[in-house]
Amino acid sequence: MNPFDAGFAPPSTHDLDFLRLALGREPVGVRFVAARCKSGHPRVIANHPLQNGIPQPTTFWLVDAELFARLATLEAGGGVKAAEDWLAAEPVRAARYADENRAYAAYRWGLLSADERARLAGTPQEKVLRDSGIGGMAKGGGAIPAVKCLHLQAAWALANPQAVLGAWFTGRADLRYAHGRNAAKG
């Protein structure tokens, strides 16, 4: 068992019904519910890294539409750069974030079976799924991996409460107070 899985639960029939209704389609590849809202609905799901044989580097998906909308507003206002600047301003934070990206990659790789890893061997997809960080981000031109998208970071922070960017979200888009009435389309 992967160490992050300890607090996660496989989706119930009720969870899958909720996701189906909210997404408007059949949920694909859902392995776990990684975080729930106050009313008990999924807020973050963990997906299998291969869906119908296609690599999916984003493992943790935010499915809370209210929080999704707040993060979109924050992102449109320069939130990604602000988060990257906040990380870069403190070497300890930057180092923790780099470590978290490695942990995310290890978690994603650990979700694959031995057969799936063998089929990926030597392909470009192997490197993406094995080595890229949160949401598939590789280390950019800077000293730390890029942030890419606040939705991915929030999903990671909700799945992993020790995530360094969880502190950055406080006061900007407090992750604790979304209601999770329905899931974000995507």
BELRACOR-V403402 format. One record per residue. N is the residue number from 0. RES is the residue in three letters. NEAR is the number of other C-alpha atoms within 8 Angstrom. Layout:
[[N,RES,NEAR] [N,RES,NEAR]]
This chain:
[[0,MET,4] [1,ASN,8] [2,PRO,5] [3,PHE,8] [4,ASP,8] [5,ALA,7] [6,GLY,6] [7,PHE,10] [8,ALA,8] [9,PRO,7] [10,PRO,11] [11,SER,6] [12,THR,6] [13,HIS,7] [14,ASP,10] [15,LEU,10] [16,ASP,8] [17,PHE,10] [18,LEU,12] [19,ARG,11] [20,LEU,8] [21,ALA,10] [22,LEU,12] [23,GLY,7] [24,ARG,6] [25,GLU,7] [26,PRO,9] [27,VAL,6] [28,GLY,9] [29,VAL,11] [30,ARG,10] [31,PHE,11] [32,VAL,15] [33,ALA,15] [34,ALA,11] [35,ARG,11] [36,CYS,11] [37,LYS,7] [38,SER,7] [39,GLY,6] [40,HIS,11] [41,PRO,15] [42,ARG,14] [43,VAL,16] [44,ILE,15] [45,ALA,12] [46,ASN,13] [47,HIS,13] [48,PRO,15] [49,LEU,10] [50,GLN,10] [51,ASN,4] [52,GLY,5] [53,ILE,6] [54,PRO,9] [55,GLN,10] [56,PRO,12] [57,THR,11] [58,THR,11] [59,PHE,14] [60,TRP,12] [61,LEU,14] [62,VAL,14] [63,ASP,16] [64,ALA,12] [65,GLU,12] [66,LEU,12] [67,PHE,12] [68,ALA,8] [69,ARG,9] [70,LEU,11] [71,ALA,10] [72,THR,8] [73,LEU,11] [74,GLU,11] [75,ALA,7] [76,GLY,6] [77,GLY,8] [78,GLY,10] [79,VAL,11] [80,LYS,7] [81,ALA,8] [82,ALA,11] [83,GLU,10] [84,ASP,8] [85,TRP,9] [86,LEU,12] [87,ALA,10] [88,ALA,7] [89,GLU,8] [90,PRO,8] [91,VAL,6] [92,ARG,10] [93,ALA,12] [94,ALA,9] [95,ARG,9] [96,TYR,14] [97,ALA,10] [98,ASP,8] [99,GLU,11] [100,ASN,12] [101,ARG,11] [102,ALA,9] [103,TYR,10] [104,ALA,14] [105,ALA,10] [106,TYR,10] [107,ARG,14] [108,TRP,11] [109,GLY,8] [110,LEU,9] [111,LEU,12] [112,SER,7] [113,ALA,6] [114,ASP,7] [115,GLU,8] [116,ARG,11] [117,ALA,7] [118,ARG,6] [119,LEU,9] [120,ALA,7] [121,GLY,5] [122,THR,7] [123,PRO,6] [124,GLN,8] [125,GLU,11] [126,LYS,9] [127,VAL,10] [128,LEU,15] [129,ARG,10] [130,ASP,10] [131,SER,16] [132,GLY,15] [133,ILE,14] [134,GLY,11] [135,GLY,10] [136,MET,11] [137,ALA,9] [138,LYS,11] [139,GLY,8] [140,GLY,4] [141,GLY,7] [142,ALA,6] [143,ILE,11] [144,PRO,13] [145,ALA,10] [146,VAL,10] [147,LYS,8] [148,CYS,8] [149,LEU,12] [150,HIS,11] [151,LEU,14] [152,GLN,11] [153,ALA,13] [154,ALA,12] [155,TRP,11] [156,ALA,13] [157,LEU,12] [158,ALA,10] [159,ASN,8] [160,PRO,7] [161,GLN,6] [162,ALA,11] [163,VAL,10] [164,LEU,12] [165,GLY,13] [166,ALA,7] [167,TRP,10] [168,PHE,11] [169,THR,9] [170,GLY,6] [171,ARG,7] [172,ALA,10] [173,ASP,9] [174,LEU,11] [175,ARG,4] [176,TYR,5] [177,ALA,10] [178,HIS,10] [179,GLY,16] [180,ARG,8] [181,ASN,10] [182,ALA,13] [183,ALA,12] [184,LYS,8] [185,GLY,3]]
